[in-house]
Amino acid sequence: MQQVKHLTSMNKLIIAAVFFLIGLTACQELSESGADARHVSTSQNITFVAAYPLDVTEPSGLSLSKDKQSLWTVSDNDGGIYRIDLQGKSLGHFSTEHKDVEGVTTIDSEHLAFIDERARRIAIARKDGKIIREAAVPIPGSDNKGPEALSYDEDAAEFYIMQEKPGILIKLNSDLEEMARRQLKFAQDYSSISFDSKRKRLWVLSDKSKSIHVLDRDQNLIESFSVDVDQMEGIAVDHERQLIYLISDPRSELYIFAFNAF
């Protein structure tokens, strides 16, 4: 009987040691990736995967490339548009004549679009930076209260533009003409958007509310996720792999989360 008790105690010690080593390894991996538990807390329907330092200063806006093997983001610091890999490393960039670029979205394998907040303009460009078309986006307010976020519905060939605060969602057609406009009231601010063309869902990021909200085709709220990352400025969603990519402006980091199917 004493031998059984001894073995049970030994098993408990072994199990405790295994869990300690697993926890230590996880902490080391988290530290190497550039994040720690103080900066990332999530709800039950979303799980932190990794975080990586970005080769872009003051990043803002985020969009998956057509092949989903890289991401596009912009820099508030130099107005440049950058392509990065899925670990945050720069793969190239081009400059624009715009000084306050805030949002970017992939159109197809050769083209993308971006917005200038202060100038209130949307521009379509080739991957080499050549501007193809531009148009004004009439949004009232001070210079830094213009269009903040941009996404594209590939199937409908329509753009979604969003003002940060107060929240205004504007839909444009392929000729960059306004089709519809509505006010958003479910979060404290609205810092980035990502459109799922297949399911017709719009993912909306709120920095101040520390949350991600999913809207259906009629723009009704159907799901919410809680996440705590410093000054979130961009979101891109890989719907097939169920991964969410976020960027932090002051920390210049790329965060990856997995979400449950719904």
C-alpha positions, 0 to 999 in steps of 0.5 A, spaced: 500 500 500 505 504 501 508 502 494 502 504 491 502 511 494 509 512 493 508 511 485 502 516 485 506 521 489 511 520 483 506 520 478 504 527 480 511 530 481 512 527 473 506 530 471 507 537 474 514 537 471 511 536 464 506 542 465 511 546 468 516 545 462 510 546 457 508 552 460 516 555 460 516 553 453 510 557 451 513 563 455 519 562 451 516 562 444 511 568 446 517 572 448 521 570 442 515 572 438 515 579 441 508 579 445 507 577 452 500 575 456 500 582 459 498 585 452 494 579 449 487 577 452 482 574 449 475 571 449 473 564 449 471 564 441 478 567 439 485 564 441 492 567 440 497 564 436 503 568 435 506 575 434 511 578 430 515 585 429 514 589 423 519 592 418 514 598 418 514 604 422 507 606 424 503 601 420 496 602 419 491 598 415 491 591 413 489 586 407 491 579 405 494 578 398 490 575 393 494 568 394 493 569 401 501 568 402 502 575 404 499 582 407 499 589 405 499 595 410 501 602 410 505 607 414 503 613 417 510 615 417 512 615 410 505 614 406 508 608 403 505 602 402 508 595 404 508 588 402 510 583 408 510 576 409 505 572 414 511 573 419 511 581 418 518 581 414 518 586 409 517 584 401 517 590 398 514 597 398 512 603 394 511 610 395 505 615 394 504 622 393 499 622 399 502 624 406 496 621 410 495 614 408 490 610 413 487 604 409 489 599 404 485 593 400 487 588 395 483 588 389 486 582 385 493 579 384 495 586 380 491 591 383 490 594 390 486 601 393 488 605 398 485 611 402 488 618 404 484 620 410 486 628 410 485 629 403 479 625 403 481 621 397 481 613 394 486 611 389 487 605 385 494 603 384 498 597 380 503 593 385 508 597 382 505 604 385 502 607 378 496 610 380 490 608 375 484 612 378 482 617 384 476 620 387 474 624 392 470 621 399 466 626 402 466 626 409 465 632 414 469 633 420 476 635 421 483 633 417 484 627 422 477 625 422 476 622 415 476 615 412 480 611 416 479 604 413 478 600 406 476 593 404 473 590 397 468 586 395 471 582 389 464 578 387 460 585 387 466 589 385 464 594 391 469 598 396 467 599 403 470 605 406 469 607 414 470 613 418 473 612 425 469 616 429 463 617 428 462 611 425 460 611 418 460 606 413 460 608 405 459 603 399 462 605 393 461 601 386 467 600 381 467 607 378 468 609 385 461 612 386 458 612 392 452 607 393 450 607 400 452 610 407 450 608 414 452 610 421 455 605 425 453 605 433 455 598 436 463 600 438 466 606 441 470 607 434 472 603 428 479 603 426 479 597 420 475 593 416 476 586 412 470 584 407 469 576 406 466 576 399 464 568 400 460 569 406 458 576 405 461 578 412 464 585 414 469 584 419 470 591 423 475 592 428 474 597 434 481 599 438 477 603 443 472 597 445 478 592 444 473 588 440 472 585 433 465 585 430 462 581 424 456 583 420 452 580 415 450 582 408 445 586 411 450 589 416 446 586 422 451 584 428 452 576 428 458 575 432 463 579 436 470 577 439 474 580 445 482 582 444 486 586 448 492 589 443 495 596 444 492 601 438 490 596 433 490 599 426 489 594 421 485 587 421 485 582 415 481 575 416 483 569 412 476 565 412 479 559 410 484 558 415 480 561 420 485 566 422 485 573 424 491 578 423 492 584 427 497 590 427 499 595 433 501 602 431 505 603 437 508 596 438 509 595 430 507 588 431 503 583 427 498 579 431 495 572 429 489 569 432 485 563 431 477 563 431 472 558 432 467 557 426 460 560 426 
